[in-house]
Amino acid sequence: MRKVLTSVTRSLAVAVTLFAGVASVSVAEPVRKADEQQTPLSFLERYTNAAQDVILQGLKLVGIRYRWGGNNEDSGLDCSGFVRLVFKDSIGALLPRTAKEMSEVGQQIDASQLKPGDLVFFNTMRRTFSHVGIYLGDNYFMHAPRAGAEVRVESMESSYWVKRYNGARRILEGN
């Protein structure tokens, strides 16, 4: 149990640090008036409402255990089950069941165009589009990685993910 809590805490710390950093480096951010209140999640204001909903719903599932073929948080989630559940519960979007099928919906985008809420795909099983996650920004994504692990936030800049990156799709309109 302690190991799971440490992993969850680490993933949430990465997510909070990521978003705090993203919000603090905004070049053209207007000066806030004294009467404007900043909330802990005010960094989300820079994203579309749909992207905010997707990100927050996904972060709620950090720490859920991985289970091959898993579709719900009680019994566990695999990568596509995680993405599917997040999009259904956050914006009501019904995505296909597998990562490969998800790679065929939405708009294909270049890595340089990634925005929070986009789907990112990887080759983790010696076939393209065998793994999927949700892009958070600043080269981080959340996903359900593998058996023995849990939903977490990771950097796409690690050599493991860089070598396996297959592409991205935009599901959220106006993102």
Backbone torsions as a table, in degrees:
resi	resn	phi	psi	omega
1	MET	NA	-40.8	-179.2
2	ARG	-62.3	-39.9	179.0
3	LYS	-61.7	-42.3	179.0
4	VAL	-64.0	-44.8	179.7
5	LEU	-63.1	-38.5	178.3
6	THR	-63.9	-43.6	179.1
7	SER	-64.6	-43.3	178.3
8	VAL	-62.0	-46.6	-179.9
9	THR	-60.3	-43.1	179.6
10	ARG	-62.8	-45.9	-179.7
11	SER	-63.3	-42.5	179.0
12	LEU	-66.9	-37.6	177.7
13	ALA	-63.3	-42.3	176.9
14	VAL	-60.4	-45.9	-178.9
15	ALA	-62.0	-45.9	-179.3
16	VAL	-65.2	-43.9	178.7
17	THR	-62.8	-43.4	178.6
18	LEU	-56.4	-52.7	-175.9
19	PHE	-69.7	-35.3	177.2
20	ALA	-64.4	-42.1	178.5
21	GLY	-65.8	-43.4	179.2
22	VAL	-61.2	-43.0	-178.5
23	ALA	-69.2	-33.6	-174.5
24	SER	-81.1	-15.8	-178.3
25	VAL	-98.1	10.0	179.8
26	SER	-63.8	122.4	-174.8
27	VAL	-72.9	-42.3	-173.5
28	ALA	-103.8	29.1	-178.3
29	GLU	-70.2	129.7	-179.4
30	PRO	-69.3	153.2	176.8
31	VAL	-70.1	132.0	-179.1
32	ARG	-81.1	140.2	175.7
33	LYS	-76.8	154.8	-177.1
34	ALA	-59.7	-31.8	-177.5
35	ASP	-84.2	-6.6	177.4
36	GLU	-78.4	130.3	179.8
37	GLN	-95.9	135.2	174.6
38	GLN	-101.1	129.4	176.8
39	THR	-99.0	164.8	179.3
40	PRO	-58.5	-24.3	-178.5
41	LEU	-108.6	19.6	-177.6
42	SER	-65.1	-18.2	175.6
43	PHE	-59.7	-24.5	-178.1
44	LEU	-70.6	-15.0	-177.9
45	GLU	-60.1	-23.3	-178.5
46	ARG	-78.7	-7.6	180.0
47	TYR	-105.6	161.2	175.6
48	THR	-63.4	158.6	177.7
49	ASN	-57.9	-39.5	-179.2
50	ALA	-64.4	-43.8	178.9
51	ALA	-63.4	-40.9	176.5
52	GLN	-57.9	-48.4	-178.4
53	ASP	-61.1	-43.8	-179.8
54	VAL	-63.0	-47.6	-177.9
55	ILE	-62.7	-47.5	-179.3
56	LEU	-63.9	-40.8	178.6
57	GLN	-63.8	-41.5	178.7
58	GLY	-64.6	-42.3	-179.6
59	LEU	-64.9	-28.1	176.6
60	LYS	-63.3	-25.3	-175.9
61	LEU	-94.3	-0.9	176.6
62	VAL	-57.5	130.9	-179.6
63	GLY	100.7	-12.9	176.6
64	ILE	-68.3	136.5	-175.9
65	ARG	-72.1	152.6	177.3
66	TYR	-79.5	140.2	171.1
67	ARG	-147.0	124.8	179.3
68	TRP	-54.9	127.2	-179.3
69	GLY	76.9	5.4	-176.4
70	GLY	-69.8	137.1	-177.1
71	ASN	-121.2	-7.3	-178.1
72	ASN	-142.2	159.1	-174.4
73	GLU	-71.0	-20.0	179.7
74	ASP	-72.5	-43.2	-177.5
75	SER	-98.5	-13.3	179.8
76	GLY	118.4	164.7	-175.6
77	LEU	-133.7	140.2	166.6
78	ASP	-95.1	-178.5	-172.5
79	CYS	-60.5	-47.4	-178.4
80	SER	-74.4	-31.6	175.1
81	GLY	-63.5	-39.6	176.9
82	PHE	-61.9	-52.7	-177.9
83	VAL	-61.3	-44.9	-179.4
84	ARG	-59.6	-46.2	-179.9
85	LEU	-64.1	-43.2	-179.9
86	VAL	-59.9	-48.9	-178.2
87	PHE	-67.6	-36.5	178.9
88	LYS	-67.6	-48.1	-176.2
89	ASP	-75.0	-24.5	-177.2
90	SER	-90.9	-46.5	-175.1
91	ILE	-128.1	4.8	177.1
92	GLY	77.0	12.7	-179.9
93	ALA	-79.9	133.0	177.8
94	LEU	-101.9	106.3	-179.7
95	LEU	-95.4	158.0	176.1
96	PRO	-60.3	167.7	-173.3
97	ARG	-78.3	-34.3	-174.0
98	THR	-106.4	158.3	177.2
99	ALA	-59.8	-42.8	179.5
100	LYS	-58.7	-46.2	178.5
101	GLU	-65.4	-37.2	178.3
102	MET	-64.2	-30.2	-178.4
103	SER	-68.8	-4.9	-178.5
104	GLU	-108.9	1.5	179.2
105	VAL	-109.5	162.8	-179.8
106	GLY	73.5	-162.8	-176.5
107	GLN	-106.5	129.2	175.8
108	GLN	-68.4	136.1	179.5
109	ILE	-134.2	155.3	177.4
110	ASP	-80.0	153.0	179.4
111	ALA	-56.6	-31.9	-180.0
112	SER	-70.6	-14.6	-178.8
113	GLN	-101.2	4.4	-175.8
114	LEU	-58.1	137.1	175.0
115	LYS	-131.9	154.2	178.1
116	PRO	-53.4	134.9	-179.0
117	GLY	99.9	-12.3	177.3
118	ASP	-72.2	154.1	175.6
119	LEU	-90.2	136.3	176.6
120	VAL	-118.5	140.1	-173.1
121	PHE	-121.7	148.3	-176.8
122	PHE	-140.1	155.8	174.9
123	ASN	-99.9	97.8	-178.9
124	THR	-110.9	-4.5	-176.9
125	MET	-130.9	34.3	-178.3
126	ARG	59.5	28.9	171.8
127	ARG	-151.0	144.0	-176.8
128	THR	-63.3	151.5	176.5
129	PHE	54.9	40.4	178.9
130	SER	-93.3	-6.7	178.6
131	HIS	-141.6	144.6	-178.8
132	VAL	-137.7	147.5	175.0
133	GLY	-145.3	179.4	-179.0
134	ILE	-113.9	123.1	-178.4
135	TYR	-70.6	136.4	-179.3
136	LEU	-105.8	-24.1	-174.1
137	GLY	118.9	159.0	177.1
138	ASP	53.7	35.2	179.2
139	ASN	65.8	27.1	173.8
140	TYR	-113.0	150.4	176.1
141	PHE	-144.2	160.1	175.9
142	MET	-115.9	145.1	-174.9
143	HIS	-166.3	168.9	172.2
144	ALA	-104.2	104.0	-165.7
145	PRO	-75.7	-51.6	-171.7
146	ARG	-171.7	168.7	176.4
147	ALA	-56.0	139.0	-179.6
148	GLY	86.5	-3.0	-179.4
149	ALA	-118.8	-175.8	178.7
150	GLU	-138.0	166.0	178.2
151	VAL	-54.6	133.0	-177.5
152	ARG	-156.0	173.1	176.9
153	VAL	-104.5	133.7	179.3
154	GLU	-140.4	161.1	176.6
155	SER	-85.3	134.4	175.0
156	MET	-77.6	-5.6	-179.3
157	GLU	-86.7	-6.1	176.9
158	SER	-66.6	147.9	-174.8
159	SER	-58.9	-34.1	179.1
160	TYR	-57.7	-50.4	-176.6
161	TRP	-75.6	-34.7	178.5
162	VAL	-59.3	-45.1	-178.6
163	LYS	-66.7	-24.2	-172.3
164	ARG	-107.5	-0.7	-177.7
165	TYR	-62.1	130.6	-179.8
166	ASN	-111.6	-21.3	-178.1
167	GLY	145.4	-173.8	-175.6
168	ALA	-145.5	156.1	177.2
169	ARG	-133.8	144.2	175.1
170	ARG	-103.1	121.4	179.4
171	ILE	-99.8	-38.8	-175.3
172	LEU	-77.0	122.8	176.9
173	GLU	-73.9	143.1	178.7
174	GLY	76.0	8.4	-178.7
175	ASN	-82.2	NA	NA
